[in-house]
């Protein structure tokens, strides 16, 4: 990535219900640099004090860089986490349910009960914000907005009765990081040195409890447990140390992937005549002799974006509730059997690095989703972790649990032609 001096854009978006008006932009010059190797928390290890996020009203200073102990030299040394909304009231989660056939944004308070988001914002004197995207956009303009919400002051209902939709049903972009696991990169021909990205269509999203629908002819269809961020600020050319400031919150994403669709319909190989072959065609792989001029093209569209291939939720947990997103334990289950127990400390690129790199190429906007890749370490029964779970041959349900984000669970259905 190297050093550069591009412009940085930060835009305030007015309170609304999901519209994306043309924003007014202020521009400043920032410096993008590759940071030196440093630390990241590891499974079962204590969290570094430097990664402690200051809670609302705290007067304790952040710990200095010198307080960190070096555990993973290959991970970048990062600055302390900073809260997206410094005055946010803790213990709120946001989501979307289906009520009387319509999507309704909801809030879970500290008491665990659920209220309509519009009722909570109206009671706070903020008008009726009717969807989660509108809330994210409003928080971009009013950083103290969350601190003004008091869902516990209103009557609520039990979470068990919810018919879930994706927590943010209308993102403009679902950006995903591929091969962001140390184990997965061991067999790579060439290390690209930067995160790989791909896109999924919003139409693939489903809520917790909704069916993952798979055609048995699609070959190996597997779950991929992932942490996903909701972008909270318009941003471009973000520095790593500032990357967490643009995140509103985090949720669980099951990045369903069909290797059958990938290699049957989403891939093509081309042999170039020697006079047309260019070095950049082959920088990413090993060549097998001077006459090897084959190039391969893979488009992760059907294989990852087919309807029902994007289970998400159930809740968005605000960023101020996460001490360190690189220190989260991930558990995946097929029915009652654990197929993976892994940790975001095993990400090859930290969450900050992924956000910063994405912002070099894409303008990030409030409500965009950025999913950080699979954590899928195996065990005795499932030696290849999530890759051992072939959904097209299984019955029951897939669940992913990430503390403190919650648990996402979706039943499996086999159906010719898919959804």
ChimeraX attribute file (.defattr): number of C-alpha atoms within 10 A of each C-alpha:
attribute: neighborCount
match mode: 1-to-1
recipient: residues
	/A:1	10
	/A:2	7
	/A:3	9
	/A:4	12
	/A:5	11
	/A:6	15
	/A:7	15
	/A:8	20
	/A:9	20
	/A:10	20
	/A:11	18
	/A:12	19
	/A:13	25
	/A:14	18
	/A:15	21
	/A:16	20
	/A:17	18
	/A:18	20
	/A:19	12
	/A:20	16
	/A:21	9
	/A:22	8
	/A:23	12
	/A:24	10
	/A:25	13
	/A:26	11
	/A:27	11
	/A:28	10
	/A:29	11
	/A:30	15
	/A:31	13
	/A:32	21
	/A:33	13
	/A:34	13
	/A:35	15
	/A:36	12
	/A:37	14
	/A:38	16
	/A:39	19
	/A:40	27
	/A:41	24
	/A:42	19
	/A:43	15
	/A:44	9
	/A:45	9
	/A:46	9
	/A:47	16
	/A:48	19
	/A:49	16
	/A:50	20
	/A:51	24
	/A:52	16
	/A:53	20
	/A:54	20
	/A:55	19
	/A:56	15
	/A:57	10
	/A:58	10
	/A:59	8
	/A:60	8
	/A:61	7
	/A:62	15
	/A:63	14
	/A:64	11
	/A:65	14
	/A:66	7
	/A:67	10
	/A:68	17
	/A:69	14
	/A:70	15
	/A:71	13
	/A:72	16
	/A:73	12
	/A:74	14
	/A:75	22
	/A:76	20
	/A:77	20
	/A:78	21
	/A:79	16
	/A:80	22
	/A:81	24
	/A:82	24
	/A:83	23
	/A:84	22
	/A:85	24
	/A:86	18
	/A:87	19
	/A:88	23
	/A:89	22
	/A:90	17
	/A:91	14
	/A:92	23
	/A:93	23
	/A:94	26
	/A:95	27
	/A:96	28
	/A:97	22
	/A:98	15
	/A:99	13
	/A:100	7
	/A:101	8
	/A:102	10
	/A:103	18
	/A:104	21
	/A:105	27
	/A:106	25
	/A:107	27
	/A:108	24
	/A:109	22
	/A:110	15
	/A:111	11
	/A:112	16
	/A:113	17
	/A:114	26
	/A:115	23
	/A:116	24
	/A:117	25
	/A:118	22
	/A:119	19
	/A:120	23
	/A:121	21
	/A:122	13
	/A:123	17
	/A:124	17
	/A:125	10
	/A:126	16
	/A:127	14
	/A:128	20
	/A:129	22
	/A:130	20
	/A:131	25
	/A:132	28
	/A:133	27
	/A:134	24
	/A:135	27
	/A:136	29
	/A:137	27
	/A:138	25
	/A:139	23
	/A:140	26
	/A:141	16
	/A:142	15
	/A:143	15
	/A:144	17
	/A:145	20
	/A:146	22
	/A:147	15
	/A:148	16
	/A:149	22
	/A:150	17
	/A:151	25
	/A:152	18
	/A:153	10
	/A:154	14
	/A:155	9
	/A:156	17
	/A:157	13
	/A:158	11
	/A:159	12
	/A:160	8
	/A:161	9
	/A:162	17
	/A:163	16
	/A:164	22
	/A:165	27
	/A:166	25
	/A:167	29
	/A:168	28
	/A:169	21
	/A:170	18
	/A:171	18
	/A:172	15
	/A:173	17
	/A:174	21
	/A:175	21
	/A:176	22
	/A:177	23
	/A:178	15
	/A:179	19
	/A:180	24
	/A:181	22
	/A:182	13
	/A:183	14
	/A:184	15
	/A:185	13
	/A:186	10
	/A:187	8
	/A:188	12
	/A:189	12
	/A:190	13
	/A:191	13
	/A:192	11
	/A:193	9
	/A:194	14
	/A:195	21
	/A:196	15
	/A:197	18
	/A:198	14
	/A:199	17
	/A:200	22
	/A:201	19
	/A:202	19
	/A:203	14
	/A:204	18
	/A:205	28
	/A:206	26
	/A:207	28
	/A:208	25
	/A:209	21
	/A:210	20
	/A:211	20
	/A:212	23
	/A:213	22
	/A:214	26
	/A:215	17
	/A:216	19
	/A:217	15
	/A:218	19
	/A:219	19
	/A:220	19
	/A:221	27
	/A:222	20
	/A:223	29
	/A:224	20
	/A:225	30
	/A:226	25
	/A:227	25
	/A:228	26
	/A:229	30
	/A:230	27
	/A:231	26
	/A:232	29
	/A:233	26
	/A:234	24
	/A:235	23
	/A:236	23
	/A:237	26
	/A:238	28
	/A:239	22
	/A:240	24
	/A:241	18
	/A:242	17
	/A:243	22
	/A:244	28
	/A:245	20
	/A:246	25
	/A:247	29
	/A:248	25
	/A:249	26
	/A:250	26
	/A:251	29
	/A:252	28
	/A:253	30
	/A:254	29
	/A:255	26
	/A:256	23
	/A:257	24
	/A:258	27
	/A:259	19
	/A:260	17
	/A:261	21
	/A:262	22
	/A:263	16
	/A:264	13
	/A:265	15
	/A:266	17
	/A:267	14
	/A:268	13
	/A:269	10
	/A:270	10
	/A:271	13
	/A:272	15
	/A:273	11
	/A:274	11
	/A:275	7
	/A:276	8
	/A:277	15
	/A:278	11
	/A:279	8
	/A:280	7
	/A:281	13
	/A:282	16
	/A:283	13
	/A:284	13
	/A:285	13
	/A:286	11
	/A:287	13
	/A:288	9
	/A:289	7
	/A:290	7
	/A:291	11
	/A:292	15
	/A:293	20
	/A:294	15
	/A:295	14
	/A:296	11
	/A:297	10
	/A:298	13
	/A:299	15
	/A:300	21
	/A:301	17
	/A:302	20
	/A:303	24
	/A:304	25
	/A:305	21
	/A:306	23
	/A:307	19
	/A:308	22
	/A:309	30
	/A:310	26
	/A:311	27
	/A:312	31
	/A:313	32
	/A:314	29
	/A:315	29
	/A:316	27
	/A:317	26
	/A:318	26
	/A:319	27
	/A:320	25
	/A:321	22
	/A:322	21
	/A:323	22
	/A:324	24
	/A:325	22
	/A:326	21
	/A:327	23
	/A:328	21
	/A:329	19
	/A:330	24
	/A:331	20
	/A:332	29
	/A:333	20
	/A:334	21
	/A:335	15
	/A:336	11
	/A:337	12
	/A:338	19
	/A:339	26
	/A:340	26
	/A:341	20
	/A:342	23
	/A:343	23
	/A:344	29
	/A:345	25
	/A:346	25
	/A:347	21
	/A:348	24
	/A:349	25
	/A:350	23
	/A:351	26
	/A:352	24
	/A:353	24
	/A:354	24
	/A:355	30
	/A:356	22
	/A:357	23
	/A:358	23
	/A:359	19
	/A:360	18
	/A:361	10
	/A:362	13
	/A:363	13
	/A:364	27
	/A:365	23
	/A:366	29
	/A:367	30
	/A:368	23
	/A:369	27
	/A:370	26
	/A:371	28
	/A:372	29
	/A:373	29
	/A:374	27
	/A:375	30
	/A:376	27
	/A:377	23
	/A:378	18
	/A:379	15
	/A:380	8
	/A:381	12
	/A:382	16
	/A:383	13
	/A:384	15
	/A:385	22
	/A:386	25
	/A:387	20
	/A:388	19
	/A:389	20
	/A:390	15
	/A:391	28
	/A:392	21
	/A:393	13
	/A:394	14
	/A:395	13
	/A:396	12
	/A:397	18
	/A:398	27
	/A:399	22
	/A:400	25
	/A:401	19
	/A:402	21
	/A:403	12
	/A:404	13
	/A:405	23
	/A:406	15
	/A:407	20
	/A:408	24
	/A:409	25
	/A:410	22
	/A:411	17
	/A:412	20
	/A:413	20
	/A:414	19
	/A:415	13
	/A:416	11
	/A:417	11
	/A:418	16
	/A:419	15
